[in-house]
Amino acid sequence: MLKLQSVSLELAGRKIFSGVNFIVQEQEAVAIIGPSGAGKTLLLKICAGLIPPTQGKVWLFARELSKASFWEKQELRKKIGFSFQESALFDFLNVNDNLAFPLQAGLRLKKEKIKTAINFLLKELGLEDAGEKMTVELSGGMKKRVSLGRAIIHKPSLLFCDDPTAGLDPITSAAISELIFKLREELKFSLVLVSNQLSVIGKLVNRVYLLYRGRLKEIGSARELDFQATEHWSEIVGV
């Protein structure tokens, strides 16, 4: 599904990370943890083909992105979903239109099919009565749900989630985690998750990588590791 080989990134002369090797298999769920400012979001965007690396190679669905044409990349992007940390909803569109956007712009489905998909997804998201609401009317948890819905409405094979429970209270955070788990069980997509929340990581992923001081290292299975007892955990992830 995804492979990074010797990937490095520099911005304004500053090396963010280097020598990154990373693989995600079909229907696998992987987490990337690390301190604030380590470059987790930037790495996630490189994985999704949203920004290019300074060095190294990225394969998405077995296609090396540096050798793919613009239109090939567009086709590859139809197979992925991306849920942004700050939701990144269109504030000039209501919930229905935000959810419809990938189906209209990407797949160009007919209005009847789009409406059916939206109604089904609103029920799955627990937002049956929110379709006509503008983003300014939504709570933080509702925005996260809509962002997640927009990322999966076209049934991607690979989903990228950038800290989907950031800034949420424990109850809402648990609900979002449960929603991702449920959707993944139904749609069978692979997942790359950025998060430092132990409960979220333990519920959703198979393997965990740590991005720390410019290096990415696999640190084991989420089920095998006892994160609470990990030495210097608070110092490393900044929580």
C-alpha positions as CSV (number, residue, x, y, z in Angstrom):
1,M,0.0,0.0,0.0
2,L,2.7,2.5,1.0
3,K,6.5,2.4,1.1
4,L,9.1,5.1,2.0
5,Q,12.8,4.5,1.3
6,S,15.5,6.7,2.7
7,V,13.2,9.7,2.8
8,S,14.5,13.1,4.1
9,L,12.9,16.5,4.4
10,E,14.6,19.9,4.8
11,L,12.7,23.2,5.1
12,A,14.4,26.6,5.1
13,G,17.8,24.9,5.5
14,R,16.6,22.9,8.5
15,K,16.6,19.1,8.4
16,I,13.3,17.9,9.8
17,F,14.0,14.2,9.4
18,S,16.3,11.9,7.4
19,G,16.7,8.3,6.4
20,V,13.1,7.4,6.9
21,N,12.0,3.9,5.9
22,F,8.4,3.0,6.3
23,I,6.0,0.3,5.0
24,V,2.3,-0.2,5.4
25,Q,0.7,-3.4,4.2
26,E,-2.9,-4.0,3.0
27,Q,-5.5,-3.6,5.8
28,E,-2.8,-2.8,8.3
29,A,-3.0,0.1,10.8
30,V,0.2,1.9,11.8
31,A,0.7,4.8,14.3
32,I,3.4,7.5,14.2
33,I,4.1,9.1,17.6
34,G,6.6,11.7,18.7
35,P,7.0,15.2,20.3
36,S,5.3,18.3,19.0
37,G,7.4,19.8,16.1
38,A,9.1,16.5,15.2
39,G,7.6,16.6,11.8
40,K,4.8,14.0,12.1
41,T,2.3,15.9,10.0
42,L,4.9,16.7,7.4
43,L,5.8,13.0,7.2
44,L,2.1,12.1,6.9
45,K,1.7,14.5,4.0
46,I,4.8,13.0,2.2
47,C,3.2,9.6,2.6
48,A,0.0,10.8,1.0
49,G,1.8,12.5,-1.8
50,L,0.7,16.0,-0.8
51,I,4.3,17.3,-0.5
52,P,7.5,15.8,-2.0
53,P,10.5,14.7,0.1
54,T,13.8,16.5,-0.3
55,Q,15.5,13.1,-0.9
56,G,14.3,9.5,-1.1
57,K,11.5,7.6,-2.8
58,V,7.8,7.2,-2.0
59,W,5.7,4.4,-3.4
60,L,1.9,4.6,-3.2
61,F,0.0,1.5,-4.4
62,A,3.3,0.3,-5.9
63,R,3.7,3.4,-8.0
64,E,6.8,5.6,-7.4
65,L,5.4,9.1,-7.0
66,S,8.5,10.9,-8.4
67,K,7.9,9.1,-11.7
68,A,4.1,9.5,-11.8
69,S,2.5,12.0,-14.1
70,F,0.1,14.6,-12.7
71,W,-2.9,12.6,-13.9
72,E,-1.5,9.4,-12.5
73,K,-1.2,11.1,-9.1
74,Q,-4.7,12.3,-9.4
75,E,-5.9,8.7,-9.9
76,L,-3.8,7.5,-7.0
77,R,-5.3,10.2,-4.7
78,K,-8.8,8.8,-5.4
79,K,-7.7,5.7,-3.5
80,I,-6.7,7.6,-0.3
81,G,-8.5,9.7,2.3
82,F,-6.9,12.4,4.5
83,S,-8.4,13.7,7.8
84,F,-6.6,16.8,8.8
85,Q,-5.7,17.8,12.4
86,E,-7.7,21.1,12.2
87,S,-10.5,19.4,10.2
88,A,-9.9,21.7,7.2
89,L,-13.6,21.9,6.4
90,F,-14.8,24.5,3.9
91,D,-16.4,27.2,6.0
92,F,-18.5,28.4,3.1
93,L,-20.2,25.0,2.7
94,N,-22.6,23.2,5.0
95,V,-22.0,19.6,6.3
96,N,-23.8,18.0,3.3
97,D,-21.7,19.9,0.8
98,N,-18.5,19.3,2.6
99,L,-19.2,15.5,2.5
100,A,-20.3,15.7,-1.1
101,F,-17.1,17.5,-2.3
102,P,-14.9,14.4,-2.9
103,L,-17.8,12.6,-4.8
104,Q,-18.4,15.7,-7.0
105,A,-14.9,16.9,-7.7
106,G,-13.1,13.5,-7.6
107,L,-15.6,10.8,-8.8
108,R,-18.2,13.1,-10.4
109,L,-21.1,10.9,-9.3
110,K,-24.7,11.7,-10.0
111,K,-26.7,13.7,-7.5
112,E,-28.9,10.8,-6.5
113,K,-25.9,8.6,-5.6
114,I,-24.2,11.4,-3.7
115,K,-27.3,12.1,-1.7
116,T,-27.7,8.4,-0.8
117,A,-24.0,8.2,0.2
118,I,-24.3,11.4,2.4
119,N,-27.5,10.2,4.2
120,F,-25.9,6.9,5.0
121,L,-22.7,8.4,6.2
122,L,-24.5,11.1,8.4
123,K,-26.2,8.2,10.2
124,E,-22.9,6.4,10.6
125,L,-21.3,9.6,12.0
126,G,-24.2,10.2,14.4
127,L,-24.9,13.5,12.6
128,E,-28.4,12.9,11.1
129,D,-29.7,16.3,12.0
130,A,-26.5,18.3,11.1
131,G,-26.5,18.1,7.3
132,E,-27.6,21.7,6.8
133,K,-25.4,23.2,9.5
134,M,-22.5,25.4,8.6
135,T,-19.0,24.6,10.1
136,V,-19.2,27.6,12.5
137,E,-22.2,25.9,14.1
138,L,-20.3,22.7,14.8
139,S,-18.6,21.6,18.0
140,G,-15.0,20.4,17.9
141,G,-16.1,16.8,18.0
142,M,-18.6,17.3,15.2
143,K,-16.0,18.9,13.0
144,K,-13.7,15.9,13.6
145,R,-16.6,13.6,12.6
146,V,-17.3,15.5,9.4
147,S,-13.6,15.7,8.5
148,L,-13.4,11.9,9.0
149,G,-16.6,11.4,7.0
150,R,-15.3,13.5,4.1
151,A,-12.0,11.4,4.1
152,I,-13.8,8.1,3.8
153,I,-17.0,8.8,1.9
154,H,-15.4,7.7,-1.4
155,K,-14.3,4.4,0.3
156,P,-10.5,4.8,0.1
157,S,-8.1,1.9,0.4
158,L,-5.8,3.9,2.6
159,L,-6.7,6.5,5.2
160,F,-4.4,9.1,6.8
161,C,-5.5,10.6,10.1
162,D,-3.6,13.5,11.6
163,D,-4.3,13.5,15.3
164,P,-8.1,12.9,15.0
165,T,-8.7,13.3,18.7
166,A,-6.5,16.4,19.4
167,G,-8.1,18.9,21.7
168,L,-11.2,16.8,22.5
169,D,-12.4,15.7,25.9
170,P,-11.9,12.0,26.9
171,I,-15.5,11.0,26.1
172,T,-15.5,12.6,22.7
173,S,-12.1,11.3,22.0
174,A,-13.2,7.7,22.8
175,A,-16.2,8.2,20.5
176,I,-14.0,9.3,17.6
177,S,-11.7,6.3,18.2
178,E,-14.7,4.0,18.2
179,L,-16.0,5.5,15.0
180,I,-12.7,5.0,13.2
181,F,-12.5,1.5,14.5
182,K,-16.1,0.8,13.2
183,L,-15.5,2.4,9.8
184,R,-12.3,0.4,9.4
185,E,-14.1,-2.8,10.2
186,E,-16.7,-2.1,7.6
187,L,-14.6,-0.6,4.8
188,K,-11.3,-2.6,5.4
189,F,-9.0,0.3,4.6
190,S,-5.4,0.6,5.8
191,L,-4.7,3.3,8.3
192,V,-1.8,5.6,9.0
193,L,-2.5,7.5,12.3
194,V,-0.6,10.3,13.9
195,S,-1.4,10.5,17.6
196,N,0.2,10.5,21.1
197,Q,-3.0,9.4,22.9
198,L,-2.4,6.0,24.4
199,S,-6.0,4.9,24.4
200,V,-6.4,5.8,20.7
201,I,-3.2,4.0,19.7
202,G,-4.0,0.9,21.7
203,K,-7.5,0.6,20.1
204,L,-6.7,1.3,16.5
205,V,-3.2,0.2,15.4
206,N,-1.0,-2.9,14.9
207,R,2.4,-1.3,14.8
208,V,3.9,1.9,16.3
209,Y,6.7,4.1,14.9
210,L,8.5,6.9,16.9
211,L,9.6,10.0,15.1
212,Y,12.2,11.5,17.4
213,R,15.2,13.8,16.8
214,G,14.9,13.5,13.0
215,R,14.7,9.7,12.9
216,L,11.8,7.2,12.5
217,K,12.1,4.0,14.4
218,E,9.6,1.1,14.7
219,I,9.2,0.5,18.5
220,G,6.8,-2.5,18.4
221,S,3.2,-3.6,18.5
222,A,0.6,-1.5,20.2
223,R,-0.6,-4.6,22.1
224,E,2.9,-5.7,23.2
225,L,4.1,-2.3,24.5
226,D,3.1,-0.9,27.8
227,F,3.2,2.8,26.9
228,Q,2.5,4.0,30.4
229,A,5.7,2.3,31.6
230,T,7.9,3.4,28.7
231,E,10.9,5.3,30.0
232,H,10.8,9.0,29.4
233,W,7.4,8.8,27.6
234,S,6.3,12.2,28.7
235,E,9.6,13.8,27.6
236,I,9.6,12.1,24.2
237,V,6.0,12.8,23.1
238,G,5.5,16.0,25.0
239,V,2.4,14.9,27.0
